[in-house]
């Protein structure tokens, strides 16, 4: 899944008012955690300078591959709910995200 794919998918599933730059930052936050907590020291560790993502990185492939890539959409749902101060939905979205 690319950054652009994730942006399009979240736009279809959960329309929101946040600019692409914010959504890209949220994706970058998640991939930063994956790179630091899971991939660090492995052959899959991203090279230095790849993160954080920038708006011009829309075609970059995100770190978590199929069949687990829907984690990005669930993460974005939670970030949108949190930014909207809808904490009940945020808790539900985070539960779905964490149960991946």
Legacy VTK file of the C-alpha trace (Angstrom):
# vtk DataFile Version 3.0
C-alpha trace
ASCII
DATASET POLYDATA
POINTS 100 float
0.000 0.000 0.000
1.326 3.423 -0.875
0.761 6.631 1.042
-1.585 7.731 -1.735
-3.551 4.444 -1.500
-4.033 4.954 2.246
-5.164 8.562 1.733
-7.716 7.488 -0.886
-8.997 4.586 1.210
-9.513 6.643 4.364
-11.237 9.314 2.274
-13.701 6.706 1.002
-14.318 5.019 4.341
-14.220 7.991 6.708
-14.557 11.380 5.037
-12.791 14.068 7.062
-11.655 17.674 6.948
-7.919 17.134 7.544
-5.389 18.091 4.871
-3.241 15.470 3.169
-0.158 16.791 4.953
-1.736 15.879 8.301
-2.727 12.400 7.096
0.803 11.867 5.756
2.225 12.900 9.148
-0.058 10.369 10.868
1.137 7.641 8.478
4.705 8.708 9.114
4.138 8.462 12.877
2.951 4.861 12.546
5.762 3.805 10.212
8.239 5.518 12.529
6.983 3.370 15.401
7.162 0.236 13.223
10.704 1.090 12.107
11.875 1.811 15.644
10.054 -0.894 17.602
9.891 -3.794 15.128
12.300 -3.419 12.214
15.297 -1.832 13.937
18.368 -3.958 13.327
16.630 -6.247 10.837
17.197 -6.548 7.103
13.869 -4.728 6.616
14.904 -1.617 8.556
14.313 1.445 6.364
17.381 3.384 5.361
18.178 6.610 7.154
16.383 9.654 5.846
13.268 7.816 4.634
11.171 8.917 7.602
9.371 11.152 8.273
7.357 11.150 5.072
6.836 14.374 3.166
3.959 15.395 0.866
6.079 14.554 -2.178
6.385 10.932 -0.925
2.785 10.038 -1.887
3.932 7.138 -4.100
6.176 5.622 -1.430
5.214 2.136 -0.249
4.395 1.951 3.442
6.323 -0.494 5.646
3.598 -2.983 6.618
2.827 -5.306 3.668
-0.269 -7.210 2.569
-2.192 -8.891 4.179
-1.759 -6.577 7.202
-1.806 -3.243 5.398
-5.353 -2.435 6.516
-3.717 -1.476 9.810
-2.998 1.912 8.192
-6.675 2.632 7.594
-7.565 1.610 11.150
-4.756 3.833 12.469
-6.000 6.767 10.412
-9.567 6.215 11.630
-8.316 6.449 15.206
-6.278 9.585 14.490
-9.289 11.280 12.888
-11.517 10.352 15.827
-8.937 11.680 18.289
-8.498 14.931 16.355
-12.288 15.312 16.322
-12.316 14.839 20.118
-14.679 11.901 19.623
-13.065 9.776 22.291
-15.670 7.025 22.332
-15.076 6.385 18.622
-11.332 6.835 19.168
-11.348 4.060 21.790
-13.268 1.776 19.431
-10.942 2.594 16.518
-7.843 1.990 18.645
-9.247 -1.350 19.773
-9.691 -2.376 16.139
-6.177 -1.112 15.337
-4.607 -2.984 18.247
-6.411 -6.218 17.412
-4.571 -6.501 14.090
LINES 1 101
100 0 1 2 3 4 5 6 7 8 9 10 11 12 13 14 15 16 17 18 19 20 21 22 23 24 25 26 27 28 29 30 31 32 33 34 35 36 37 38 39 40 41 42 43 44 45 46 47 48 49 50 51 52 53 54 55 56 57 58 59 60 61 62 63 64 65 66 67 68 69 70 71 72 73 74 75 76 77 78 79 80 81 82 83 84 85 86 87 88 89 90 91 92 93 94 95 96 97 98 99
